[in-house]
Each structure stands twice: as C-alpha cells, then as structure tokens.
Amino acid sequence: MSRTLATVLFGASLIGAVVTALPQSVETDTRFTTLDVYLESTEPLAAWQFELREASGRMRVVGVENGETAAFGEAPYYDLAAVSQGTADRIIVADYSMRQDVELPTGRNRLATIHMQIEGNAEPVYVLNLMAAGGANGEPIQATIDFDTP
C-alpha cells in the first residue's frame, strides 16, 4: 500500500472516529404542563395516597401543589429530593388531616396539582392509581380518583 493511500485511510478513519464521538443532535420537543388530581367520596376524607406516572416514561415531575380544601391546606407529602433533582418520572403523593368528620371534605375535591415536563410530541398517557383513601377513624373509604389537564 502506498504511503499516500495509507495516510488518506488513516485520516478518514480519524475523522470518522471524531464525528462518531460528537454529541448527536436529537430534536425533541419539551413542554411543561399541569395535571389536577381529584378524589370523589360520599364519606368524609381524612387521608389519601395516589401514584401518577406516564405510560412511556416521558414525564418528569417538577412540582406539586396542594389541593383546594382547608383540611389539606399544606403541600402534600412526596419525594421532594427526586423532584428537585429532576429524576421523578413517577410520583407517589399522600396527605392526611387530623380534623373532625364535620370538617373533612366530601364529594369531588382537588387533591393536588402536579407540574410536569413532557418530552416529545405525542400526547402523554397518564396512569393514575388510587392507593389509599381513609376516614377519620382510620378505616378505608370508598372513593374514585380522576384528573383534568389544561
């Protein structure tokens, strides 16, 4: 093999290695949105817990707000560290109240607003599971959970 051909082949392989090592430009749309989580029960609600995820894992939770009832006035409990670090691709949220039955909410109530970052253009497919709903006596109560998006 001639010296010129060897130099050209070496140069081509070197360029190929450099181009392969460069970061690949991947165009993905990122958007921010919210999701309001509601629980409905005919019995007074004293405690609840739910899990939220996106079916394809394209969601990152970036914040959690409290709901609309005085019985749950503070922000609910969740993994604040995972949300702060941007690693929460699913979230479990819970809260409880020590109020008396007459002060606890019944009917349909917003439990929380979840703030999310969504990757990609496809519409997200949210999976929401009610893990627990309880009354003031600590017993489970019948309840349904759903959500609204903007």
Sine and cosine of phi, psi and omega as CSV:
sin_phi,cos_phi,sin_psi,cos_psi,sin_omega,cos_omega
0.00,0.00,0.67,-0.75,-0.02,-1.00
-0.97,0.25,0.40,-0.92,-0.02,-1.00
-0.89,0.46,-0.61,0.79,0.00,-1.00
-0.91,0.41,-0.70,0.72,0.01,-1.00
-0.91,0.42,-0.65,0.76,0.03,-1.00
-0.90,0.44,-0.66,0.75,0.03,-1.00
-0.90,0.43,-0.68,0.73,0.01,-1.00
-0.90,0.44,-0.72,0.70,0.01,-1.00
-0.90,0.44,-0.66,0.75,0.03,-1.00
-0.89,0.45,-0.69,0.73,0.01,-1.00
-0.89,0.45,-0.66,0.75,0.01,-1.00
-0.91,0.42,-0.67,0.74,0.01,-1.00
-0.92,0.38,-0.58,0.81,0.04,-1.00
-0.91,0.41,-0.69,0.72,0.04,-1.00
-0.89,0.46,-0.67,0.74,0.03,-1.00
-0.87,0.49,-0.66,0.75,0.01,-1.00
-0.92,0.40,-0.65,0.76,0.00,-1.00
-0.92,0.40,-0.70,0.71,0.00,-1.00
-0.90,0.44,-0.64,0.77,0.02,-1.00
-0.91,0.42,-0.57,0.82,-0.04,-1.00
-0.98,0.22,-0.31,0.95,0.01,-1.00
-0.93,0.37,0.54,-0.84,0.04,-1.00
-0.87,0.48,0.70,-0.72,0.01,-1.00
-0.99,0.13,0.69,-0.72,0.01,-1.00
-1.00,0.10,0.93,-0.38,0.02,-1.00
-0.92,-0.40,0.87,-0.49,-0.01,-1.00
-1.00,0.06,0.92,-0.40,0.10,-0.99
-0.74,-0.67,0.64,-0.76,0.08,-1.00
-1.00,0.09,0.69,-0.72,0.08,-1.00
-0.86,-0.52,0.74,-0.67,0.03,-1.00
-0.67,-0.74,0.35,-0.94,0.03,-1.00
-0.92,-0.39,0.64,-0.77,-0.02,-1.00
-0.49,-0.87,0.09,-1.00,0.04,-1.00
-0.79,-0.61,0.31,-0.95,0.04,-1.00
-0.62,-0.78,0.83,-0.56,0.05,-1.00
-1.00,-0.08,0.79,-0.62,-0.02,-1.00
-0.97,-0.24,0.78,-0.63,-0.03,-1.00
-0.87,-0.50,0.56,-0.83,0.11,-0.99
-0.81,-0.58,0.66,-0.75,0.02,-1.00
-0.83,-0.56,0.74,-0.67,0.01,-1.00
-0.45,-0.90,0.56,-0.83,0.09,-1.00
-1.00,0.07,-0.21,0.98,0.01,-1.00
-0.98,-0.21,0.46,-0.89,0.04,-1.00
-0.86,0.51,0.75,-0.67,-0.06,-1.00
-0.99,-0.15,0.86,-0.50,0.01,-1.00
-0.93,-0.37,-0.37,0.93,-0.03,-1.00
-0.45,-0.89,0.53,-0.84,0.01,-1.00
-0.42,-0.91,0.36,-0.93,0.07,-1.00
-0.44,-0.90,0.71,-0.70,0.07,-1.00
-0.66,-0.75,0.32,-0.95,0.10,-1.00
-0.86,-0.51,0.68,-0.74,0.04,-1.00
-0.78,-0.62,0.71,-0.70,0.12,-0.99
-0.52,-0.85,0.19,-0.98,0.08,-1.00
-0.94,-0.33,0.73,-0.68,-0.18,-0.98
-0.81,0.59,-0.60,0.80,-0.04,-1.00
-0.99,-0.15,0.07,1.00,0.05,-1.00
0.97,0.24,0.35,0.94,-0.05,-1.00
-1.00,0.00,0.12,0.99,-0.07,-1.00
-0.98,-0.22,0.64,-0.77,0.18,-0.98
-0.79,-0.61,0.84,-0.55,0.03,-1.00
-0.97,0.22,0.76,-0.65,-0.01,-1.00
-0.89,-0.46,-0.10,0.99,0.04,-1.00
-0.07,-1.00,0.38,-0.92,0.02,-1.00
-0.67,-0.74,0.79,-0.61,0.07,-1.00
-0.94,-0.34,0.41,-0.91,0.06,-1.00
-0.95,0.31,0.15,-0.99,-0.02,-1.00
-1.00,0.06,-0.48,-0.88,-0.16,-0.99
-0.94,-0.35,-0.03,1.00,-0.07,-1.00
-0.98,-0.20,0.55,-0.84,0.00,-1.00
-0.90,0.43,-0.48,0.88,-0.01,-1.00
-0.89,0.45,-0.45,0.89,0.02,-1.00
-0.84,-0.55,0.90,0.44,-0.13,-0.99
-0.97,0.23,-0.45,0.89,-0.01,-1.00
-1.00,-0.02,0.24,-0.97,0.08,-1.00
-0.87,0.49,0.63,-0.78,0.00,-1.00
-0.94,0.34,0.14,-0.99,0.00,-1.00
-1.00,0.08,0.69,-0.72,0.05,-1.00
-0.27,-0.96,0.10,-1.00,-0.03,-1.00
-0.98,0.18,1.00,0.04,-0.05,-1.00
-0.88,0.48,-0.59,0.81,-0.01,-1.00
-0.89,0.45,-0.70,0.71,0.00,-1.00
-0.90,0.43,-0.64,0.77,0.03,-1.00
-0.92,0.40,-0.70,0.72,0.00,-1.00
-0.89,0.45,-0.58,0.82,-0.02,-1.00
-0.99,0.11,-0.13,0.99,0.01,-1.00
0.97,0.23,0.39,0.92,-0.05,-1.00
-0.95,-0.31,0.11,0.99,-0.06,-1.00
-1.00,0.07,1.00,-0.01,0.05,-1.00
-1.00,0.02,-0.06,1.00,0.19,-0.98
-0.50,-0.87,0.29,-0.96,-0.04,-1.00
-0.53,-0.85,0.61,-0.79,0.15,-0.99
-0.93,-0.36,0.80,-0.60,-0.06,-1.00
-0.83,-0.56,0.65,-0.76,-0.03,-1.00
-0.51,-0.86,0.36,-0.93,0.10,-0.99
-0.33,-0.94,0.27,-0.96,0.05,-1.00
-0.53,-0.85,0.32,-0.95,0.04,-1.00
-0.72,-0.70,0.60,-0.80,0.03,-1.00
-0.99,-0.16,0.22,0.98,-0.02,-1.00
-0.96,0.29,0.29,-0.96,0.05,-1.00
-0.96,0.29,0.36,-0.93,-0.01,-1.00
-0.75,0.67,-0.68,0.73,-0.07,-1.00
-0.92,0.39,-0.32,0.95,0.01,-1.00
-0.99,-0.14,-0.08,1.00,-0.05,-1.00
-1.00,0.00,0.51,-0.86,-0.05,-1.00
-0.97,0.25,0.52,-0.86,0.18,-0.98
-0.77,-0.64,0.15,-0.99,-0.02,-1.00
0.99,0.16,-0.43,-0.90,-0.01,-1.00
-1.00,-0.10,0.85,-0.53,-0.04,-1.00
-0.72,-0.69,0.64,-0.77,0.08,-1.00
-0.97,0.24,0.86,-0.51,0.00,-1.00
-0.99,0.11,-0.66,0.75,-0.11,-0.99
-0.29,-0.96,0.36,-0.93,0.18,-0.98
-0.89,-0.45,0.83,-0.56,-0.01,-1.00
-0.98,-0.21,0.79,-0.62,0.05,-1.00
-0.99,-0.17,0.75,-0.66,-0.11,-0.99
-0.70,-0.71,0.43,-0.90,0.19,-0.98
-0.95,-0.31,0.78,-0.62,-0.02,-1.00
-0.89,-0.45,0.76,-0.65,0.04,-1.00
-1.00,-0.10,0.64,-0.77,0.10,-1.00
1.00,-0.04,0.16,-0.99,-0.07,-1.00
-1.00,-0.01,-0.40,0.92,-0.07,-1.00
-0.92,0.38,0.51,-0.86,0.06,-1.00
-0.92,0.40,0.71,-0.70,0.01,-1.00
-0.93,0.37,0.52,-0.85,0.08,-1.00
-0.92,-0.39,0.98,-0.21,-0.05,-1.00
-0.99,0.12,0.62,-0.79,0.08,-1.00
-0.87,-0.50,0.91,-0.41,-0.06,-1.00
-0.88,-0.48,0.83,-0.55,-0.01,-1.00
-0.84,-0.54,0.79,-0.61,0.14,-0.99
-0.99,0.16,0.88,-0.48,-0.03,-1.00
-1.00,-0.05,-0.53,0.85,-0.01,-1.00
-0.33,-0.95,0.56,-0.83,0.16,-0.99
-0.57,-0.82,0.78,-0.63,-0.07,-1.00
-0.66,-0.75,0.39,-0.92,0.04,-1.00
-1.00,-0.06,0.00,-1.00,-0.05,-1.00
-0.89,0.45,-0.42,0.91,0.01,-1.00
-1.00,0.09,0.03,1.00,0.02,-1.00
1.00,0.05,-0.01,1.00,0.00,-1.00
-1.00,0.06,0.53,-0.85,0.08,-1.00
-0.89,0.46,0.54,-0.84,0.09,-1.00
-0.83,-0.56,0.37,-0.93,0.05,-1.00
-0.97,0.23,0.76,-0.65,-0.01,-1.00
-0.41,-0.91,0.40,-0.92,0.10,-0.99
-0.83,-0.55,0.48,-0.88,-0.03,-1.00
-0.81,-0.59,0.59,-0.81,0.08,-1.00
-0.43,-0.90,-0.03,-1.00,-0.04,-1.00
-0.56,-0.83,0.35,-0.94,0.13,-0.99
-0.82,-0.57,0.58,-0.82,0.09,-1.00
-0.87,-0.49,0.36,-0.93,0.00,-1.00
-0.92,0.38,0.00,0.00,0.00,0.00
